[in-house]
Amino acid sequence: MTLKRVLVNIFLPLVLLITIIIVGHQTQVQVRKSAENEVTNN
């Protein structure tokens, strides 16, 4: 196992996880905003 290999094995899943969390959070915010808009419009 080279150092580069170790870094890739740790770094890649971490980046993926962070991306998923950010995307999930953005989606939640969007859903909440549209839900609020529907409530105020009706």
HUHU-V100225 format. One record per residue. RES is the residue in one letter. PHI is phi as a letter, one per 40 degrees, with the letter a starting at -180 (* if undefined). PSI is psi in whole degrees, -180 to 180 (999 if undefined). Layout:
res: (RES & RES)
phi: (PHI & PHI)
psi: (PSI & PSI)
This chain:
res: (M & T & L & K & R & V & L & V & N & I & F & L & P & L & V & L & L & I & T & I & I & I & V & G & H & Q & T & Q & V & Q & V & R & K & S & A & E & N & E & V & T & N & N)
phi: (* & c & c & c & c & c & d & c & c & c & c & c & c & c & c & c & c & c & d & c & c & c & c & c & c & d & c & d & c & c & c & c & c & c & c & c & c & c & c & c & c & c)
psi: (117 & 164 & -40 & -42 & -44 & -46 & -44 & -43 & -29 & -43 & -44 & -52 & -35 & -48 & -43 & -45 & -46 & -43 & -45 & -43 & -45 & -47 & -44 & -42 & -45 & -44 & -44 & -44 & -44 & -46 & -43 & -43 & -46 & -35 & -43 & -41 & -42 & -40 & -44 & -32 & -34 & 999)
